[in-house]
Amino acid sequence: MRKFTCFISLMLTCFIGHTQTLGGRCEGCEALLEYGDQPLQSTDTLPDFQKNEPKLVLSGTVFESDGQTPAEGVIIYVYHTNREGIYPTQGNERGWARRHGYIRGWAITDQNGRYTFYTFQPASYPSRTDPAHIHMTIKEPGKKEYWIDSVHFEEDPLLTTKIRNNMSNRGGNGIVSPKQQGNYLLVERNIILGENIPHYH
């Protein structure tokens, strides 16, 4: 009986250990894996980039957990609303695209840890309850995917002090200050792997 009790105790320990997933609970993080056969590069252009304004260039450097060494081969998945503040669909979506919409993209960091997305500035939800943002999920080589703080825009009036204070800075600070360069708004979102990520080993 004692051996059986010990066995059950061991199984529960293993189960609890496995439920402590890297990054904690993450609904939809597996969408990062939905790029299929698409060859990933360090630069990606999201759908509807050409027909929307203001055009946005989101780029940055991904660093190892030391905050200094560039991290190569990290997959980054982004998605955001359209200019009406909704996640648009075309009717033929599969998987998480049915919720995330078709304005999404993937990139993989180069040898300098760099990535770039060409897109447009999203709008806040029609309810105006949340500031405009760009969702980000990342996957390091050999690790499970996890979400990091979304990109938020410094000048957004909906980005209140309360919202700022509630941010956990997962992967570093996600608040960016757009800079106009020609016809583009440039924003830099650097990422530090593992920073403020639960169960990161």
N, C-alpha and C positions, 0 to 999 in steps of 0.2 A: 504493500500500500504506500509505504514511504517513497519507494522508487517511482511509483506512478505519480505521486504528488510532486516529486522533484521534476519529473518529465513535463507535467502540465505547467509548472512554474517556469521551466526553461522555454517552453513554447510561447507562453505569454510574454516573456522577456523579449524573445525574438520578434514577436508580433508588434509589440510596442516600439521596438527599435526601428522596425520597417515603416511604421506609421509616422515616425519623425522624419518626414521627407525633406530633402534639401530645399530650403526656402520656405518650408511650411506649406499650408494649403494653397493651391493654385488652380482655380477653375479655368480651363482653357489653355493652360501652358503648352499642352501637347499640340496646339495649333502650329507651334514652331516647326514641327516635323512635317507639315503638310506641303512643303515645297516640291515633293515628289521627285521627278527626274530633272527638275530645273537645275542647271549648273550654277552654283552660287559664286558670286564675285564680291569684291569689296564695295562695289557701287550698285545700287538698284534704283530704278525709276518706278514710282507707284502709279497705278492707273489714274487717269484724269488729270495728270500733272499739267499737260499742255493747255487744257481748257479752263483752268481755275486760277484765280488770283486771291491773295498774293502768293507767288511761288516761293517755296521754301526749300532751302538746302540744309538738311540735318546731317551733321557729321560729328566725328569725335575720335578719340583714342581710347581703346580698351587696355587697361593696365592689369598686371597680375596683382595679387593681394598686397604686395609691397607698395603699390601706388606709383611705381617708377618704371618697372619693366613692361614694355609693350607686349600684349598677348596676341599671338597669331592663332588663326583657326577658330575663333569664337563666332558662333552663329547668332545673328541678331534678327529678331522678328518684330516688326512694327505694324500697327494698324490704327486708324483714326476715323473720325466722322468726316462727312462732307461739309460743304459750306452752309448747309441747313441744320447741321448738328445731329445728323442721323448716320447710322452705319448702313449705307445703301447696298442693296442686293439686286441682282439681275434675274433671279429666279432659277438659275441652274447651279446654285452653290451646293457644295457638299461639305461635310464635316463642320468645323468651326467657322467657316466662311458664312454659314447661314446666320450666325450671330455677329461675327466681326465685320461682315460686309466684304466687298471686293477691294476696298482701298487698303491694301496691305502689301508688305514686301519683306524680302529677306536679303541679308548680306552676310558675308563672312570676312572677318578682319584679315588684313594682309600682314606681311612680315613686320610692319611698323605698328601693328595694332589698330590701323585706321579703317574706318567705314564711312560710307556716305549714302544718304537717301535723297533723291529728288522728289519732292512732293509739293503740297500746298498747305497753307495754314488752316487747320481745322477750326470749326466753330463749336461753341459750347452747346450742350443739349438744349432742345427747345424749352425745357422747363427752367433753364437758366439757374439751375441749382449747383452746377459744377463748372469750374473754369475749363476752357478748351485744353485738350491734352492729347498726347500721342502715347499709346501703350507700347511698352517694350518688354520683350522676353528674350533671355539669352541662354545659350548652351555652350559650356566649355567642353573641350575634348575630354571624354571619359567621365563626364558628370551629367546628372539629370538637369533638364531645363528648369529655369526659375525666373520669376518676374522681378523687375527692378522698378524703381520709381519712374512714373511717366514723365515725359517732357511737358513742362508747364511754362507759360510765357510770363515773364516778369511784369509786363505792363497790363496784364489782364485784370480788369477791375473785380472780377469774380474770384481772383486769387487772394482771398482774405487772410488776415493774420491768423485766424483760427485754423484755416486749411494749411497754411505754412507750418504752423506749430505741430500739426498732426502728422506731417510727413516724416517718414522713418529714414529717408536718405538711403534706401536700398540701392547698392551699387554706386553710391555717391549722390550728390545734389542734382535733381532733375530740372531745376528752374533755370531757364535760359533767357538771355537778353538778345533779341533779334537785331542784327545790324544790316542795314540796307546796302547792297552793293549791286549797282545797275538795276536789273529787273528782278533781283532775288533778295529774299531775306535769308541771311546766314545765321545759323545757330549751331553752337558747339555743345554737345552732351558727352562729356568724358565719363567713362565707366571704370570703377575699381572692382575687380572680381571678389566676391565674397563679403564686401563691406556691408555690415548690418544685415547679413543674410542668415536666418536661423539654420542651425544644424549644418553649417558649412565646415567641411573638414579638408 
